[in-house]
Amino acid sequence: PIFGCDALGLVNEWNNKAHKMTGYSKEEVLGQNFVQVYITKEFRASVKRVLDDAFFGKETANFEFALFTKDNKRVEVLLNATTRRDV
């Protein structure tokens, strides 16, 4: 899946694979705080740190964490966090 967050951690990109994996549509997640709403409690601090690092140019590869699906199931995800810059 591909998702994106802005500097405040709000979802600004959500592809079809993310929708299929979680059950949440793009319209449901856009503007939501990704870490607070979709990440399991034990991973919130570490996922926030990885996303913050990516925002400041420090990439992270193969970071494992769990998130919640729409039907409240736990799904393990492997994250590669990179900075997206609009040119």
KADANOR-V422300 format. One record per helix or strand of 3 or more residues. SS is the DSSP state (alpha for helix, beta for strand). FROM is the first residue (numbers start at 0). TO is the last residue. If there is no record, write none. Layout:
# KADANOR-V422300
SS	FROM	TO
SS	FROM	TO
This chain:
# KADANOR-V422300
beta	2	4
beta	9	13
alpha	15	21
alpha	25	28
alpha	33	37
alpha	40	54
beta	59	67
beta	73	80
